[in-house]
Each structure stands twice: as structure tokens, then as C-alpha cells.
Amino acid sequence: MTSMVDDEDRDLERLEELRTEHRDLDEVIARLSETVPFDQIKLQRLKKRKLILKDQIIQLESRLLPNIIA
């Protein structure tokens, strides 16, 4: 039982890290978009990373959700 609680705590911690990185990327992308000329390749990489983070967040949330409802 302890292991399950530890795993859930680790998942919650990881989820917060992912959300923070996702928010930070929002700010970086916004700032980069404001500069002229902006680096299109860098912008695409950042957006791709943001999508990957979003997928990881959704995956973790769905794994945690049944435990939150229970």
C-alpha cells in the first residue's frame, strides 16, 4: 500500500513539474513571437515540446483521476 501512495505522490509531483514547464514555455513562445524577426525553427521546436508536455500531462492526469474519484 505504501508503494502505491509513493507512486501517486511521485506522479503528482511530476504532474506539477510538467504543468510548470508547460506554462513557462507559453511565456517563452509569446516573447519569441513578439521579436522581429523571430527564429521560426526555434519557435516550432518549442511548440512541439509544449505539445509533448501536454500529452504527458493528460496521460498522468488520467492515471491519477481514478484515485482522485475513489
FIZA-567710 format. One line per field, with one value per residue (C-alpha): residue number from 1; residue in three letters; chain; x, y, z. Coordinates in nm, 2 decimals. Layout:
<recs>
pos (NUM,...) .
code (ALA,...) .
unit (A,...) .
X (X,...) .
Y (Y,...) .
Z (Z,...) .
</recs>
This chain:
<recs>
pos (1,2,3,4,5,6,7,8,9,10,11,12,13,14,15,16,17,18,19,20,21,22,23,24,25,26,27,28,29,30,31,32,33,34,35,36,37,38,39,40,41,42,43,44,45,46,47,48,49,50,51,52,53,54,55,56,57,58,59,60,61,62,63,64,65,66,67,68,69,70) .
code (MET,THR,SER,MET,VAL,ASP,ASP,GLU,ASP,ARG,ASP,LEU,GLU,ARG,LEU,GLU,GLU,LEU,ARG,THR,GLU,HIS,ARG,ASP,LEU,ASP,GLU,VAL,ILE,ALA,ARG,LEU,SER,GLU,THR,VAL,PRO,PHE,ASP,GLN,ILE,LYS,LEU,GLN,ARG,LEU,LYS,LYS,ARG,LYS,LEU,ILE,LEU,LYS,ASP,GLN,ILE,ILE,GLN,LEU,GLU,SER,ARG,LEU,LEU,PRO,ASN,ILE,ILE,ALA) .
unit (A,A,A,A,A,A,A,A,A,A,A,A,A,A,A,A,A,A,A,A,A,A,A,A,A,A,A,A,A,A,A,A,A,A,A,A,A,A,A,A,A,A,A,A,A,A,A,A,A,A,A,A,A,A,A,A,A,A,A,A,A,A,A,A,A,A,A,A,A,A) .
X (0.00,0.28,0.43,0.10,0.09,0.46,0.39,0.09,0.29,0.56,0.30,0.15,0.49,0.58,0.24,0.32,0.66,0.51,0.25,0.51,0.73,0.42,0.33,0.69,0.70,0.39,0.58,0.89,0.68,0.49,0.81,0.98,0.68,0.70,1.06,1.11,1.25,1.18,1.35,1.08,1.27,1.32,0.95,0.84,1.06,0.92,0.57,0.64,0.79,0.48,0.25,0.46,0.43,0.05,0.03,0.23,0.01,-0.31,-0.16,-0.06,-0.40,-0.59,-0.37,-0.44,-0.81,-0.95,-0.76,-0.89,-1.26,-1.23) .
Y (0.00,0.24,0.19,0.29,0.61,0.68,0.63,0.86,1.13,1.10,1.13,1.44,1.59,1.51,1.65,1.98,1.99,1.93,2.20,2.45,2.37,2.40,2.74,2.86,2.75,2.96,3.27,3.19,3.13,3.45,3.65,3.49,3.56,3.93,3.98,4.06,3.87,3.56,3.22,3.01,2.68,2.75,2.85,2.52,2.32,2.50,2.44,2.07,2.04,2.21,1.95,1.67,1.81,1.84,1.48,1.37,1.59,1.43,1.08,1.15,1.31,1.01,0.77,0.98,1.05,0.72,0.76,1.11,1.00,0.69) .
Z (0.00,0.08,-0.26,-0.43,-0.22,-0.30,-0.67,-0.66,-0.47,-0.74,-1.01,-0.85,-0.82,-1.18,-1.29,-1.13,-1.29,-1.63,-1.58,-1.47,-1.77,-2.00,-1.85,-1.88,-2.25,-2.31,-2.19,-2.39,-2.70,-2.65,-2.60,-2.90,-3.12,-3.03,-3.15,-3.52,-3.69,-3.48,-3.52,-3.68,-3.62,-3.25,-3.23,-3.39,-3.15,-2.85,-2.97,-3.03,-2.68,-2.54,-2.72,-2.59,-2.24,-2.28,-2.38,-2.08,-1.85,-1.99,-1.95,-1.59,-1.51,-1.65,-1.44,-1.13,-1.19,-1.08,-0.75,-0.70,-0.76,-0.54) .
</recs>
